[in-house]
Amino acid sequence: GLILLAQEGLVQVFPQIGSFVSRVDPAQVADAQFLREAVELASLEDLPAELDEAVVGELRGNLEQQRREDLGLEEFFALDEAFHQGLMRLSGHGNAWTTVAAAKGHLDRARRLGLYENVSPAAFAAQHDEIFDAVVGGDVPLARTAMRTHLRAVFNDIERIRAHSPELFAANSETVPVRRSVVVWE
């Protein structure tokens, strides 16, 4: 529980003071994004000449779901994860997704903030379409370029959010949170 969250840097524990949800750490976001990008781009290089039609069908269905008008953001986030995991499976590296997923706690927090900042996930769904079309068309260089652009969009989101909500981001992860007294008037 709490120990694992602290190990991932998602919670800070200060003895005699308390436990606090960590702010989003841009350095940890960058490290997790680097790992994710390296693994996902490398997996595209290992796509077989003959793609598994069952996985291709799953990915097509996933993309159709992403285009739904009534799609909620958390549902989109789950579809996004399944899409990327499906691409890893298509290349024969589905089990590597577990390693990527374990390393991206701060990245996922930043991605969720980015989703809530955008009016619609349609732009991300369009990027997924571009990646998928390149994969199915056998154009690995285009798939890699589209994937890199897609995965790096989180940095634009962070800077935009940081400009108006700097309190969400860590300046120094060693800083002890300020405890404030709260007075309730009746």
C-alpha positions in Angstrom: 0.0 0.0 0.0 1.6 3.2 1.3 5.1 1.8 1.1 4.7 1.0 -2.6 3.3 4.5 -3.3 6.2 6.0 -1.4 8.7 3.9 -3.4 7.1 5.2 -6.6 7.3 8.8 -5.4 3.5 9.2 -5.4 3.4 9.7 -1.6 5.8 11.4 0.7 6.1 10.1 4.2 7.5 12.4 6.9 7.9 10.7 10.3 6.2 12.6 13.1 4.4 14.8 10.6 2.4 12.7 8.2 1.9 11.3 4.8 1.1 13.5 1.8 0.2 12.9 -1.8 3.3 14.1 -3.8 3.0 16.8 -6.4 3.7 15.8 -10.0 7.4 15.6 -10.4 8.3 16.7 -14.0 11.7 15.0 -13.7 10.0 11.7 -12.9 7.5 12.3 -15.7 10.4 12.8 -18.1 12.1 9.6 -17.0 9.0 7.5 -17.2 8.2 9.0 -20.6 11.7 8.2 -21.8 11.3 4.6 -20.7 7.9 4.3 -22.3 9.0 5.9 -25.6 12.2 3.7 -25.8 10.2 0.5 -25.3 7.3 1.4 -27.5 9.5 2.6 -30.4 11.7 -0.5 -30.1 8.6 -2.7 -30.2 7.5 -1.2 -33.5 10.8 -2.3 -35.0 9.8 -5.9 -34.1 6.5 -6.0 -35.9 6.2 -9.2 -37.9 5.6 -9.1 -41.6 2.3 -10.9 -41.0 0.3 -9.2 -38.3 -1.9 -11.2 -35.9 -5.4 -10.5 -37.3 -7.1 -11.1 -33.9 -5.0 -8.4 -32.3 -5.5 -6.1 -35.3 -9.2 -6.6 -34.9 -9.0 -5.7 -31.2 -7.1 -2.6 -32.0 -9.7 -1.6 -34.7 -12.5 -2.1 -32.1 -10.6 -0.1 -29.6 -10.2 2.8 -32.0 -13.9 2.7 -32.8 -14.6 3.0 -29.1 -12.2 6.0 -28.8 -14.3 7.9 -31.4 -17.6 7.6 -29.4 -19.2 11.0 -28.7 -20.3 10.0 -25.2 -16.8 8.7 -24.1 -15.8 9.7 -20.6 -12.2 10.7 -19.9 -11.4 7.8 -17.6 -12.9 5.4 -20.2 -10.7 7.0 -22.8 -7.7 6.6 -20.6 -8.4 2.9 -20.2 -8.8 2.5 -24.0 -5.6 4.5 -24.5 -3.7 2.1 -22.2 -5.3 -1.0 -24.0 -4.3 0.4 -27.4 -0.7 0.8 -26.5 -0.6 -2.5 -24.8 -2.2 -4.0 -27.9 0.5 -2.6 -30.1 3.1 -4.2 -27.8 1.3 -7.5 -28.1 1.2 -7.1 -31.9 5.0 -6.9 -31.9 5.4 -9.9 -29.6 6.3 -7.8 -26.6 3.1 -7.7 -24.7 4.7 -8.8 -21.4 7.0 -5.7 -21.5 4.0 -3.5 -20.9 4.0 -4.6 -17.3 7.5 -3.0 -16.9 6.4 0.2 -18.6 3.2 0.3 -16.5 5.1 -0.1 -13.3 7.3 2.9 -14.0 4.8 5.4 -15.1 2.9 6.6 -12.0 3.9 10.3 -12.3 3.6 10.1 -16.1 0.0 8.8 -15.7 -0.9 11.6 -13.3 0.4 14.1 -15.8 -1.4 12.4 -18.7 -4.7 12.5 -16.7 -4.2 16.2 -16.0 -3.6 16.7 -19.7 -6.8 14.8 -20.6 -8.8 17.0 -18.2 -7.3 20.1 -19.7 -8.3 19.1 -23.2 -11.9 19.6 -24.2 -12.0 16.3 -26.1 -9.8 13.2 -26.4 -10.5 13.3 -30.2 -7.0 14.7 -30.9 -5.4 11.7 -29.1 -7.7 9.3 -30.9 -6.7 10.8 -34.3 -3.0 10.2 -33.3 -3.9 6.6 -32.5 -5.5 6.3 -35.9 -2.3 7.6 -37.6 -0.1 5.2 -35.6 -2.4 2.2 -36.4 -2.7 3.0 -40.1 1.1 3.2 -40.4 1.5 -0.1 -38.5 -1.1 -1.9 -40.6 0.3 -0.3 -43.8 3.8 -1.7 -42.8 5.3 1.8 -42.6 7.4 1.4 -39.5 9.3 4.8 -39.9 6.0 6.7 -40.1 4.6 4.6 -37.1 7.7 5.5 -35.0 7.4 9.2 -35.9 3.7 9.3 -35.1 4.3 7.4 -31.9 7.1 9.7 -30.8 5.0 12.8 -31.4 2.0 11.2 -29.6 4.0 10.2 -26.5 5.8 13.5 -26.2 2.5 15.5 -26.2 2.5 15.1 -22.4 5.3 17.7 -22.1 3.1 20.3 -23.8 0.3 19.5 -21.4 2.6 19.8 -18.4 3.9 23.2 -19.5 0.4 24.5 -20.2 -1.0 23.2 -16.8 2.1 24.4 -14.9 1.6 28.0 -16.2 -1.8 28.3 -14.5 -1.5 25.7 -11.7 2.1 25.6 -10.5 1.0 24.3 -7.1 0.3 20.8 -8.7 4.0 20.4 -9.5 7.0 19.6 -7.3 9.7 22.3 -7.2 11.8 20.2 -4.8 10.7 16.7 -3.8 12.5 17.0 -0.4 10.5 20.0 0.8 8.3 19.2 3.8 4.7 20.1 3.1 3.3 23.0 5.1 0.7 22.0 7.7 -2.0 24.6 8.0 -4.4 25.0 10.8 -8.0 25.1 9.8 -10.6 26.9 11.8 -14.3 26.1 11.3 -16.8 28.8 12.3 -20.3 27.9 13.3 
